[in-house]
Amino acid sequence: MRSPGKSRGPAASRPSRLALLMIAGLGMPGGLSDAFAETLAPSKTPAAKIPLAKIPLTERPFIKTQFAKTDADEADTLRSVRAPSPLPASSTPPTVQSEDSVKPDSATDKKPETAMAPAIPASALQKLIEDRAERPVTGPHITEQRREREAIAAFYAARDFALLWFTDGHPNRAARSLLPRLAAAAEDGLDLGPRLPALPPDNASADSNLDETRQAALDLALSEAVVAYGRQASGSRIDPHEIGKLIGARPEIADPSLILASVAAAGPEAGTILRGFNPQQEGYVALRDKLVAMRQERQPVARRLIPSGPPLRVGMRDPRVALIRARLSLDGKLDKGQTENGASEIYDSEVSMAVADFQRANGLPASGVLTPQTSAILSGARLSATPLSPHVEHEILANMERWRWMPHDLGHDRIEVNLPDFEVAVIEKDEVVSRHRVVIGKEETPTPIFSHVMQFLIVNPYWNVPASILKKEMLPKLAANPNYLHRLGYEVFKRDGHLVVRQPPGERNALGRIKFMFPNDYAVYLHDTPSKHYFEEDKRAFSHGCVRVDEPYHFAEAVLGPKWSESRIKGLFGEKERYITLPKPLPIHLEYFTATVDRFGHLHLSEDVYGYSQKVRIALGLQD
């Protein structure tokens, strides 16, 4: 994980469906109550319904939850809803027409945008929907497209097939607001295909009203585009479990009826509300904005350039110095011309002073010595002049997609373990206060990806040997040497009829002197280790799934707060397990991002350790 800057994005708490519609309806003509009521109320004009037999039985639950009839029904619906959040003004791309700049409609469009238009006879909108139901679904994500089609049909049926985006024969303000956002869907990595409709111009005269058939076709096309956008934005395209069996994240996919109702109720802010179905965490927004900028300007992208090695001081010669010079020139700490004209391997005073400036800017002791920690952070901004390539673009898009799997609210105070970066960070008030190297699971025993809450620490932990390790690794050694376990001090006994092998607390304990607990279904945790040499490796995937932490006492200080120092923790060393409860439970996120943007705006690419990024690219149909 790289420096997330001020926030990777705690999101606002999720409002209820009713609250969302109330927010979307603020400032609308006719008042909130009128707008809300008229959006959901059925028309008094009778119309035939779509035969239920035309909707497959396996998909009918989508229809049931379109509009809540009871509190229980509404609760069921909200479980699958991502409530859109307001966007910061700075996140609107410069190349897209701002939703705020949309011109108001003609004087004929005075009524609330959520009011139901008079129902068109069944020969228009209803017939069109019935005809669509008979057509086969083609292209990618067929199951998802079928669900969306049937949900939209049910939504219109509940409205007696009244139009949603036309008022008095003209596209209303909500429709006008949506077009720039839908046209810019690719900025958020979304693929709407041919769904985007073309509306008549704003200045169309009253005599140029579209006929009912054309209005119906455009209204339905716009609804399809809106639903596809909202569901893709909230993570409908990929099941994370199909990417990896140990990916516990689950996106909260927005319900089609809520997407349509909330967006239509927003009037001229419809585009902003629709965009809010995308992730709002700063990590996602930074990636999206970086991709937009790189597409426009072909900015440099990141590579891992500076390998690990011994500390460097003034006067030493090392091939890494040329890379350090090039890296520091990107931050303006060294003259770019000098780095190009003479890539010296001498670590001279000029380089030392530039390193000191970099250390100071990153909260490190400004010694001017290239320490392993300084080298690691420099490598974190490993830039080169490589142009934006299809692979880099697709890697960014794959990571944006994985952000859709993350919790909406990460927590202002939290712990993040980004597995491809082999790092853990403690974050307070959205700022990194402590960062440490970690060792993660091997490719054959990967560390799970999920979010939980860290609750307590154990000093002097026992290590209960997992059955898989006992069977695969210890039993063969025990067969060769019956005294193997006894020689290493392991205890062997039976508990509830099962054989238990555990290692008592001590310096040789596989968990070291401390472990950090967030009890979970995967039985993984963070812990100390006696095998410190693994932290010197660049690729640190050596464990059976748990996460080993470098400098665990400093990490514990950051987690426990000022009342617990390293000396106080070490004062608990002994032969008995000692529990320390965190002052407050901390959200912990074991995440998988191979593309991140640091606080300087630099893009970082990390190795796809478990191959998940490649699988996401394939699932999205992205070919390098």
C-alpha positions as CSV (number, residue, x, y, z in Angstrom):
1,M,0.0,0.0,0.0
2,R,1.3,3.4,-0.8
3,S,0.6,6.6,1.1
4,P,-3.1,7.2,0.7
5,G,-2.8,10.9,1.5
6,K,-5.7,12.3,3.4
7,S,-8.1,9.5,2.8
8,R,-8.7,6.4,0.8
9,G,-12.2,7.2,1.5
10,P,-14.5,6.7,4.4
11,A,-17.9,7.2,2.9
12,A,-21.0,8.8,4.4
13,S,-23.3,6.4,6.3
14,R,-25.8,4.8,4.1
15,P,-29.3,6.4,4.2
16,S,-32.4,4.4,3.8
17,R,-34.2,4.3,0.5
18,L,-36.7,6.9,1.7
19,A,-33.9,9.2,2.9
20,L,-32.1,8.8,-0.4
21,L,-35.2,9.8,-2.3
22,M,-35.7,12.8,0.1
23,I,-32.2,14.0,-0.6
24,A,-32.6,13.6,-4.3
25,G,-35.8,15.5,-4.2
26,L,-34.6,18.6,-2.4
27,G,-35.1,21.9,-4.2
28,M,-37.5,20.5,-6.7
29,P,-40.6,22.4,-8.0
30,G,-43.7,21.4,-6.2
31,G,-41.9,20.4,-3.0
32,L,-40.5,17.1,-1.8
33,S,-43.8,15.5,-0.9
34,D,-45.3,16.0,-4.3
35,A,-42.1,14.9,-6.1
36,F,-41.8,11.7,-4.0
37,A,-45.5,10.8,-4.1
38,E,-45.8,11.4,-7.9
39,T,-42.7,9.3,-8.6
40,L,-44.0,6.2,-6.9
41,A,-47.8,6.6,-7.2
42,P,-49.4,4.5,-10.0
43,S,-51.2,6.4,-12.7
44,K,-55.0,6.6,-12.6
45,T,-55.0,5.6,-16.3
46,P,-55.6,1.9,-16.6
47,A,-53.3,-0.2,-18.7
48,A,-52.7,-3.8,-19.3
49,K,-49.9,-5.5,-17.4
50,I,-47.1,-7.6,-18.7
51,P,-48.1,-11.3,-18.3
52,L,-46.1,-12.7,-15.3
53,A,-45.5,-15.8,-17.4
54,K,-43.1,-13.8,-19.6
55,I,-40.8,-13.3,-16.7
56,P,-38.7,-16.4,-15.8
57,L,-39.4,-17.8,-12.3
58,T,-35.7,-17.6,-11.3
59,E,-35.8,-13.8,-11.8
60,R,-39.1,-12.9,-10.2
61,P,-37.5,-11.9,-6.8
62,F,-36.2,-8.8,-8.6
63,I,-39.8,-7.8,-9.3
64,K,-41.0,-8.4,-5.8
65,T,-38.5,-5.9,-4.4
66,Q,-39.2,-3.0,-6.8
67,F,-41.4,-1.2,-4.4
68,A,-41.7,-1.9,-0.7
69,K,-45.1,-2.9,0.5
70,T,-44.1,-3.6,4.1
71,D,-41.2,-2.8,6.4
72,A,-39.8,-6.2,5.9
73,D,-39.9,-5.9,2.1
74,E,-38.1,-2.6,2.2
75,A,-35.4,-4.0,4.5
76,D,-34.9,-6.9,2.1
77,T,-34.5,-4.4,-0.8
78,L,-32.0,-2.2,1.0
79,R,-29.6,-5.0,1.7
80,S,-28.6,-4.9,-2.0
81,V,-28.6,-1.1,-2.4
82,R,-25.6,1.2,-2.7
83,A,-26.7,4.6,-1.7
84,P,-25.1,7.3,-3.9
85,S,-23.1,9.9,-2.2
86,P,-22.6,13.6,-3.1
87,L,-19.4,14.1,-5.1
88,P,-16.7,16.8,-4.5
89,A,-16.8,19.5,-7.0
90,S,-13.2,18.8,-8.0
91,S,-14.1,15.3,-9.2
92,T,-16.1,16.5,-12.2
93,P,-13.9,15.8,-15.3
94,P,-13.0,19.0,-17.3
95,T,-14.0,17.4,-20.6
96,V,-17.6,16.5,-19.6
97,Q,-20.4,19.0,-19.4
98,S,-21.1,19.7,-15.8
99,E,-24.6,18.7,-14.7
100,D,-24.9,22.1,-13.0
101,S,-24.6,23.8,-16.4
102,V,-27.5,22.0,-17.9
103,K,-30.0,24.5,-19.4
104,P,-33.5,24.5,-17.9
105,D,-36.2,23.1,-20.1
106,S,-38.8,25.1,-21.9
107,A,-41.5,26.9,-20.1
108,T,-43.7,23.9,-20.7
109,D,-41.6,21.9,-18.3
110,K,-42.7,23.5,-15.1
111,K,-44.1,20.5,-13.2
112,P,-42.1,18.3,-10.8
113,E,-39.6,16.2,-12.8
114,T,-40.8,13.1,-10.9
115,A,-44.4,13.6,-11.9
116,M,-45.8,10.7,-14.0
117,A,-46.5,11.6,-17.5
118,P,-49.9,10.5,-18.9
119,A,-49.8,6.8,-19.6
120,I,-49.3,6.1,-23.3
121,P,-51.6,3.4,-24.8
122,A,-50.4,-0.1,-24.6
123,S,-49.5,0.0,-28.2
124,A,-46.4,2.2,-27.5
125,L,-44.4,1.8,-24.3
126,Q,-46.0,-1.4,-23.1
127,K,-45.8,-3.1,-26.5
128,L,-42.2,-2.1,-26.8
129,I,-41.3,-3.6,-23.4
130,E,-43.2,-6.8,-24.3
131,D,-41.4,-7.0,-27.6
132,R,-38.1,-6.5,-25.9
133,A,-38.9,-9.4,-23.5
134,E,-39.1,-11.7,-26.5
135,R,-35.7,-10.8,-27.9
136,P,-32.7,-12.9,-27.0
137,V,-30.0,-11.2,-24.9
138,T,-26.6,-11.0,-26.5
139,G,-23.1,-9.8,-25.7
140,P,-21.2,-9.9,-22.4
141,H,-22.8,-10.3,-19.0
142,I,-26.0,-11.9,-20.4
143,T,-27.4,-12.9,-17.0
144,E,-27.0,-9.3,-15.7
145,Q,-28.6,-7.8,-18.8
146,R,-31.6,-10.1,-18.5
147,R,-32.0,-9.1,-14.8
148,E,-31.9,-5.5,-15.7
149,R,-34.4,-5.9,-18.6
150,E,-36.9,-7.7,-16.4
151,A,-36.5,-5.2,-13.5
152,I,-37.0,-2.3,-15.8
153,A,-40.2,-3.9,-17.1
154,A,-41.5,-4.4,-13.6
155,F,-40.7,-0.8,-12.7
156,Y,-42.7,0.6,-15.6
157,A,-45.5,-1.8,-15.0
158,A,-45.7,-0.5,-11.4
159,R,-46.1,3.0,-12.9
160,D,-48.8,1.8,-15.4
161,F,-46.2,2.4,-18.1
162,A,-46.0,6.1,-17.6
163,L,-42.9,7.7,-19.1
164,L,-40.1,8.7,-16.8
165,W,-37.8,11.0,-18.8
166,F,-40.4,13.0,-20.9
167,T,-42.7,15.8,-19.8
168,D,-45.2,17.2,-22.2
169,G,-43.5,15.6,-25.2
170,H,-40.0,16.9,-24.3
171,P,-37.1,15.4,-22.5
172,N,-37.2,16.7,-18.9
173,R,-34.4,18.2,-16.9
174,A,-33.4,14.9,-15.4
175,A,-32.9,13.4,-18.9
176,R,-30.8,16.4,-20.0
177,S,-28.7,16.1,-16.9
178,L,-28.0,12.4,-17.4
179,L,-26.6,12.6,-20.9
180,P,-23.1,14.1,-20.1
181,R,-22.7,11.6,-17.2
182,L,-23.7,8.6,-19.4
183,A,-21.4,9.8,-22.2
184,A,-18.5,9.9,-19.7
185,A,-19.2,6.4,-18.3
186,A,-15.8,5.2,-19.6
187,E,-14.0,7.6,-17.2
188,D,-15.3,5.3,-14.4
189,G,-14.4,2.2,-16.3
190,L,-18.0,1.4,-17.2
191,D,-19.2,-0.1,-20.5
192,L,-22.7,0.9,-21.5
193,G,-22.2,-0.4,-25.1
194,P,-24.8,1.0,-27.5
195,R,-27.3,1.9,-24.8
196,L,-26.8,5.7,-24.9
197,P,-29.8,7.4,-26.6
198,A,-29.7,10.6,-28.6
199,L,-32.3,13.1,-27.4
200,P,-33.7,16.0,-29.5
201,P,-32.0,19.4,-28.9
202,D,-32.9,21.7,-26.1
203,N,-34.4,24.3,-28.4
204,A,-36.8,22.0,-30.2
205,S,-40.1,23.7,-30.8
206,A,-43.4,22.6,-29.4
207,D,-44.5,21.6,-32.9
208,S,-41.5,19.2,-33.1
209,N,-42.6,16.9,-30.3
210,L,-41.7,13.3,-30.9
211,D,-44.5,10.9,-31.5
212,E,-45.5,8.5,-28.8
213,T,-43.6,5.6,-30.2
214,R,-40.4,7.5,-30.4
215,Q,-40.8,8.9,-26.9
216,A,-41.4,5.4,-25.6
217,A,-38.3,4.1,-27.3
218,L,-36.1,6.9,-26.0
219,D,-37.5,6.7,-22.5
220,L,-36.9,3.0,-22.3
221,A,-33.4,3.4,-23.8
222,L,-32.5,6.0,-21.2
223,S,-33.8,3.9,-18.4
224,E,-31.7,0.9,-19.6
225,A,-28.6,3.1,-19.7
226,V,-29.3,4.5,-16.3
227,V,-29.8,1.1,-14.7
228,A,-26.8,-0.4,-16.5
229,Y,-24.6,2.5,-15.2
230,G,-25.9,2.3,-11.6
231,R,-25.5,-1.4,-11.4
232,Q,-22.1,-1.6,-13.0
233,A,-20.9,1.3,-10.8
234,S,-21.9,-0.6,-7.7
235,G,-20.1,-3.8,-8.8
236,S,-22.6,-6.0,-10.8
237,R,-20.2,-7.2,-13.5
238,I,-17.9,-9.5,-11.5
239,D,-18.5,-12.0,-8.6
240,P,-15.3,-11.6,-6.5
241,H,-15.6,-15.2,-5.4
242,E,-15.0,-16.3,-9.0
243,I,-11.8,-14.4,-9.0
244,G,-10.5,-16.0,-5.9
245,K,-12.0,-18.4,-3.4
246,L,-10.4,-16.5,-0.5
247,I,-11.8,-13.1,-1.6
248,G,-14.4,-12.4,1.0
249,A,-15.5,-9.0,-0.3
250,R,-19.0,-8.7,-1.7
251,P,-20.2,-5.6,-3.6
252,E,-23.6,-4.1,-2.6
253,I,-25.2,-4.0,-6.0
254,A,-27.9,-1.2,-6.4
255,D,-31.5,-2.2,-6.9
256,P,-32.8,-1.1,-10.3
257,S,-35.9,0.4,-9.0
258,L,-34.0,2.5,-6.5
259,I,-31.6,3.6,-9.2
260,L,-34.4,4.8,-11.5
261,A,-36.5,6.4,-8.7
262,S,-33.6,8.3,-7.0
263,V,-32.1,9.5,-10.3
264,A,-35.4,10.6,-11.8
265,A,-36.3,12.4,-8.6
266,A,-33.1,14.5,-8.7
267,G,-34.2,16.6,-11.7
268,P,-31.3,18.7,-12.9
269,E,-29.0,16.9,-10.4
270,A,-29.7,13.5,-11.9
271,G,-26.3,13.1,-13.4
272,T,-24.6,13.8,-10.1
273,I,-26.8,11.4,-8.2
274,L,-26.1,8.7,-10.9
275,R,-22.3,9.2,-10.6
276,G,-22.7,8.7,-6.8
277,F,-23.2,5.0,-7.4
278,N,-19.5,4.7,-8.1
279,P,-17.2,4.2,-5.1
280,Q,-16.5,7.5,-3.2
281,Q,-13.3,6.4,-1.4
282,E,-10.4,8.7,-2.2
283,G,-8.3,5.7,-3.4
284,Y,-10.9,5.1,-6.2
285,V,-11.3,8.8,-7.1
286,A,-7.5,9.3,-7.3
287,L,-7.2,6.3,-9.7
288,R,-10.1,7.6,-11.9
289,D,-8.7,11.1,-12.0
290,K,-5.2,9.8,-12.8
291,L,-6.5,7.7,-15.6
292,V,-8.4,10.6,-17.1
293,A,-5.3,12.8,-16.9
294,M,-3.0,10.1,-18.4
295,R,-5.4,9.5,-21.3
296,Q,-5.4,13.2,-22.0
297,E,-1.7,14.0,-21.4
298,R,0.0,10.7,-21.7
299,Q,1.7,11.2,-18.3
300,P,4.5,8.9,-17.0
301,V,3.5,5.8,-15.2
302,A,5.2,3.9,-12.4
303,R,7.7,1.1,-12.4
304,R,9.7,-0.5,-9.6
305,L,13.1,0.9,-10.2
306,I,15.2,1.0,-7.0
307,P,16.2,-2.4,-5.7
308,S,16.9,-3.1,-2.1
309,G,20.5,-3.0,-0.8
310,P,22.8,-1.8,2.0
311,P,22.5,1.8,3.3
312,L,24.3,4.4,1.1
313,R,26.4,7.3,2.5
314,V,28.3,10.2,0.9
315,G,31.2,8.9,-1.1
316,M,29.9,5.4,-1.7
317,R,29.6,4.0,-5.2
318,D,26.5,2.0,-6.2
319,P,24.5,1.4,-9.4
320,R,21.3,2.4,-7.6
321,V,22.5,6.0,-7.4
322,A,21.5,6.7,-11.0
323,L,18.0,5.4,-10.3
324,I,17.8,7.5,-7.2
325,R,18.8,10.6,-9.1
326,A,16.1,10.0,-11.7
327,R,13.5,9.4,-9.0
328,L,14.3,12.5,-7.1
329,S,14.2,14.7,-10.2
330,L,10.5,13.9,-10.5
331,D,9.8,15.7,-7.2
332,G,12.1,18.6,-8.2
333,K,14.7,17.7,-5.6
334,L,17.4,17.2,-8.2
335,D,17.9,19.1,-11.5
336,K,16.5,16.9,-14.3
337,G,19.1,18.0,-16.8
338,Q,21.9,16.8,-14.5
339,T,20.3,13.4,-14.1
340,E,20.1,13.0,-17.9
341,N,23.6,14.3,-18.6
342,G,25.6,12.4,-16.0
343,A,24.0,9.4,-14.3
344,S,26.9,9.1,-11.8
345,E,27.0,6.1,-9.5
346,I,28.7,8.2,-6.8
347,Y,26.4,9.0,-3.8
348,D,27.7,12.6,-3.5
349,S,26.6,15.4,-1.2
350,E,24.0,16.7,-3.7
351,V,22.2,13.4,-3.8
352,S,22.5,13.1,0.0
353,M,20.9,16.5,0.5
354,A,18.1,15.6,-1.9
355,V,17.5,12.4,0.0
356,A,17.4,14.4,3.2
357,D,14.7,16.7,1.7
358,F,12.7,13.6,0.6
359,Q,13.1,12.1,4.1
360,R,11.9,15.3,5.8
361,A,8.9,15.5,3.4
362,N,7.9,11.9,4.3
363,G,8.3,12.1,8.0
364,L,11.6,10.3,8.2
365,P,14.8,11.4,10.1
366,A,16.5,13.7,7.6
367,S,19.9,12.0,7.8
368,G,20.7,12.0,4.1
369,V,21.6,8.3,4.4
370,L,19.7,6.0,2.0
371,T,18.3,3.6,4.6
372,P,16.2,0.6,3.7
373,Q,13.1,2.5,4.8
374,T,13.9,5.5,2.6
375,S,14.7,3.2,-0.3
376,A,11.4,1.4,0.2
377,I,9.4,4.7,0.1
378,L,11.4,5.9,-2.9
379,S,10.6,2.6,-4.6
380,G,7.0,3.3,-3.8
381,A,7.1,6.2,-6.2
382,R,9.0,4.2,-8.8
383,L,8.4,6.4,-11.8
384,S,9.8,6.2,-15.3
385,A,9.0,7.9,-18.6
386,T,6.9,5.0,-19.9
387,P,3.8,6.2,-21.7
388,L,0.3,5.0,-21.0
389,S,0.1,1.6,-22.5
390,P,-3.0,-0.7,-22.9
391,H,-1.7,-2.9,-20.1
392,V,-1.3,0.0,-17.7
393,E,-4.7,1.4,-18.6
394,H,-6.3,-2.0,-18.1
395,E,-4.5,-2.5,-14.8
396,I,-5.9,0.8,-13.5
397,L,-9.4,-0.2,-14.7
398,A,-9.1,-3.6,-12.9
399,N,-8.2,-1.9,-9.7
400,M,-11.0,0.6,-10.0
401,E,-13.3,-2.4,-10.3
402,R,-11.9,-4.0,-7.1
403,W,-12.7,-0.7,-5.3
404,R,-16.4,-1.5,-5.9
405,W,-16.0,-4.5,-3.6
406,M,-14.7,-2.5,-0.7
407,P,-16.8,-1.3,2.2
408,H,-18.3,2.1,1.6
409,D,-17.0,3.4,4.9
410,L,-13.4,2.3,5.6
411,G,-13.2,4.2,8.9
412,H,-11.3,7.4,9.5
413,D,-9.1,5.4,11.9
414,R,-8.2,2.0,10.4
415,I,-5.5,-0.5,9.4
416,E,-4.8,-1.3,5.8
417,V,-2.8,-4.3,4.6
418,N,-2.2,-4.0,0.8
419,L,-1.0,-7.5,-0.1
420,P,0.8,-6.7,-3.4
421,D,2.8,-3.9,-1.7
422,F,3.7,-6.2,1.2
423,E,2.9,-3.4,3.6
424,V,0.6,-2.5,6.5
425,A,-0.3,1.0,7.5
426,V,-2.0,2.4,10.6
427,I,-4.2,5.3,9.7
428,E,-5.5,8.0,12.1
429,K,-7.9,10.6,10.9
430,D,-7.2,9.5,7.3
431,E,-3.4,10.1,7.6
432,V,-0.8,7.3,7.8
433,V,0.9,7.4,11.2
434,S,2.8,4.1,10.9
435,R,3.9,1.9,8.1
436,H,5.6,-1.6,8.2
437,R,6.8,-4.3,5.9
438,V,4.9,-7.5,6.0
439,V,5.2,-11.1,4.8
440,I,2.1,-12.5,3.3
441,G,0.9,-15.9,2.2
442,K,2.5,-17.9,-0.5
443,E,0.8,-18.3,-3.9
444,E,-0.4,-21.8,-2.9
445,T,-1.5,-20.6,0.5
446,P,-2.7,-17.0,-0.2
447,T,-3.7,-14.5,2.5
448,P,-7.5,-14.0,2.4
449,I,-8.9,-10.6,1.3
450,F,-11.6,-9.2,3.5
451,S,-12.5,-6.5,6.1
452,H,-12.9,-7.0,9.8
453,V,-12.3,-5.3,13.1
454,M,-9.2,-5.7,15.2
455,Q,-10.1,-6.1,18.9
456,F,-7.2,-7.2,21.0
457,L,-3.5,-8.3,21.1
458,I,-2.0,-11.4,22.7
459,V,1.5,-11.1,24.2
460,N,3.3,-14.5,24.7
461,P,1.0,-16.3,22.3
462,Y,0.8,-20.1,22.0
463,W,1.0,-21.3,18.4
464,N,-1.6,-24.0,17.8
465,V,-0.3,-25.9,14.7
466,P,-3.0,-26.0,12.0
467,A,-4.0,-29.4,10.9
468,S,-2.8,-28.7,7.3
469,I,0.7,-27.8,8.5
470,L,0.8,-30.8,10.9
471,K,-0.1,-33.2,8.1
472,K,1.9,-31.8,5.2
473,E,5.1,-30.6,7.0
474,M,5.4,-32.0,10.5
475,L,4.3,-35.6,10.2
476,P,7.0,-36.5,7.6
477,K,9.6,-35.0,9.9
478,L,8.1,-36.8,12.8
479,A,8.3,-40.1,10.9
480,A,12.0,-39.5,10.3
481,N,12.7,-38.4,13.8
482,P,10.2,-39.4,16.6
483,N,11.8,-36.8,18.9
484,Y,11.2,-34.0,16.4
485,L,8.4,-32.3,18.3
486,H,9.9,-32.8,21.7
487,R,13.2,-31.4,20.6
488,L,11.6,-28.2,19.5
489,G,9.5,-27.9,22.6
490,Y,6.1,-28.6,21.2
491,E,3.3,-29.8,23.4
492,V,1.1,-32.7,22.3
493,F,-2.2,-33.6,23.8
494,K,-5.8,-34.4,23.1
495,R,-8.7,-32.0,23.2
496,D,-12.3,-33.1,22.6
497,G,-10.9,-36.3,21.0
498,H,-8.6,-34.4,18.6
499,L,-4.8,-34.4,18.6
500,V,-3.5,-30.9,19.4
501,V,0.1,-29.8,18.8
502,R,1.1,-26.4,20.1
503,Q,4.2,-24.4,20.6
504,P,4.5,-22.6,24.0
505,P,5.4,-18.9,24.3
506,G,9.0,-18.0,23.9
507,E,11.7,-16.6,21.5
508,R,11.4,-19.6,19.2
509,N,7.6,-19.4,18.9
510,A,6.5,-19.2,15.3
511,L,4.3,-16.2,16.1
512,G,7.0,-14.3,17.9
513,R,6.1,-12.4,21.1
514,I,2.9,-10.8,19.9
515,K,-0.1,-11.4,17.7
516,F,-2.9,-9.0,16.6
517,M,-6.4,-10.5,16.7
518,F,-9.5,-9.9,14.6
519,P,-11.3,-13.3,15.0
520,N,-12.6,-14.4,11.6
521,D,-13.7,-17.3,9.6
522,Y,-10.3,-17.6,7.8
523,A,-8.4,-18.1,11.1
524,V,-5.8,-15.5,10.1
525,Y,-4.2,-12.7,12.0
526,L,-1.1,-10.4,12.1
527,H,1.8,-11.5,14.2
528,D,5.5,-11.1,15.1
529,T,8.0,-13.7,13.8
530,P,11.5,-15.0,14.7
531,S,12.3,-15.2,11.0
532,K,13.3,-11.6,10.5
533,H,15.4,-12.2,7.4
534,Y,12.3,-12.5,5.2
535,F,11.7,-8.8,5.6
536,E,14.8,-8.0,3.5
537,E,13.3,-9.6,0.4
538,D,11.4,-7.5,-2.2
539,K,8.7,-10.1,-2.8
540,R,7.6,-11.3,0.6
541,A,5.1,-14.1,0.0
542,F,6.4,-16.9,2.3
543,S,3.7,-17.5,5.0
544,H,0.9,-20.1,5.2
545,G,-1.7,-17.3,5.0
546,C,-1.2,-15.1,8.1
547,V,0.6,-11.8,7.9
548,R,3.9,-11.3,9.7
549,V,4.7,-7.8,10.7
550,D,8.2,-6.1,10.8
551,E,8.9,-4.0,13.9
552,P,5.8,-5.4,15.7
553,Y,6.2,-3.4,18.9
554,H,6.2,-0.1,17.0
555,F,3.1,-1.4,15.2
556,A,1.5,-2.2,18.5
557,E,2.3,1.3,19.8
558,A,0.4,2.8,16.9
559,V,-2.5,0.4,17.4
560,L,-2.8,0.8,21.2
561,G,-2.1,4.5,21.5
562,P,0.2,6.5,23.8
563,K,-0.6,4.6,27.0
564,W,1.3,1.6,25.6
565,S,5.1,1.9,24.9
566,E,7.4,-0.8,23.6
567,S,9.0,-1.1,27.0
568,R,5.6,-1.6,28.7
569,I,4.7,-4.3,26.2
570,K,8.0,-6.1,26.7
571,G,7.4,-5.9,30.4
572,L,4.7,-8.5,29.9
573,F,7.1,-11.1,28.4
574,G,6.8,-14.4,30.1
575,E,5.3,-17.9,29.8
576,K,1.7,-16.9,30.2
577,E,-0.5,-15.4,27.5
578,R,-1.4,-11.8,28.2
579,Y,-4.3,-10.1,26.5
580,I,-4.5,-6.4,25.7
581,T,-7.8,-4.9,24.5
582,L,-7.6,-2.1,22.0
583,P,-8.8,1.3,23.4
584,K,-11.4,1.1,20.5
585,P,-11.8,-1.6,17.9
586,L,-10.1,-0.7,14.7
587,P,-11.4,-1.6,11.2
588,I,-8.8,-3.7,9.4
589,H,-8.8,-4.2,5.6
590,L,-6.8,-6.9,3.9
591,E,-6.9,-5.6,0.4
592,Y,-5.5,-6.2,-3.1
593,F,-4.5,-3.2,-5.1
594,T,-1.8,-3.4,-7.8
595,A,-2.4,0.2,-8.9
596,T,-2.5,3.1,-6.5
597,V,-1.9,6.8,-6.5
598,D,0.2,8.5,-3.7
599,R,-0.3,11.9,-2.2
600,F,2.1,13.4,-4.7
601,G,-0.2,12.2,-7.6
602,H,2.2,9.5,-8.7
603,L,0.9,6.2,-10.0
604,H,2.3,3.0,-8.6
605,L,2.1,-0.5,-10.1
606,S,2.9,-3.5,-8.0
607,E,3.3,-7.2,-8.9
608,D,0.1,-9.2,-9.3
609,V,1.2,-11.7,-6.7
610,Y,-1.8,-13.9,-6.8
611,G,-2.9,-13.3,-10.4
612,Y,-6.2,-11.7,-9.3
613,S,-5.7,-8.5,-11.4
614,Q,-5.2,-10.6,-14.5
615,K,-8.4,-12.5,-13.8
616,V,-10.3,-9.2,-13.3
617,R,-9.0,-7.9,-16.6
618,I,-10.1,-11.0,-18.4
619,A,-13.6,-10.9,-16.7
620,L,-13.9,-7.3,-17.9
621,G,-12.9,-8.2,-21.5
622,L,-9.8,-6.1,-21.4
623,Q,-7.1,-7.3,-23.8
624,D,-3.6,-5.8,-23.6
